[in-house]
Amino acid sequence: MCGWSTPRAILFEDVRAYALEQIDPKLPPDVRAAAEKSIDDAVYGLMMVIDGVNGFLRNATHEVSLDVIVRLVERESQKEVDSVELRHGDGMCIGYHSWRENDYGEDPIASRRPGK
């Protein structure tokens, strides 16, 4: 499989980085820090839902939960090579603070998009 760092990197590059780019650069440093903390808390909350720590809706007879599936697809044929449901992995929340610093381990994930 593509490794657990891949979905984490996608969330950080596509969700967290986007949100950080939306912060008004003219904000005072303390306000900007509060906005950045809120973004980090929201991303971590999403990872907790993915891990199954929370995010359930229940009543006496039914339960609703979210599942997130990562698929490794061969680009040319679009054939699925492998897939994994993230809840069954080693946890999306593990190593969170390292990922905030763009540290996804020793193995490169993939080539970054231009400009990232």
C-alpha angles and dihedrals in degrees: 000000000000093000133253094270092067099071090041091053091049091053092048096043099040104030109024097036091048092051092048090052089056093061112107106251090214093066118116112259094252092051091046090050090052091050091049091049090051091052092049091048091050093049090048090049089053090051090052089054090049090050091051093243089127138342101100127135113201141174131171094287111020143041131199122200135164124244124197117199124194116206127196107211129187102237100218100045096026086224115154108242098182142342139193135189104233095221088067095055135083093287133278092232097059112105094010096148092052091053090053084065092047091253107143096160135269098303116078111240100210137305112300121240114261111275095022 
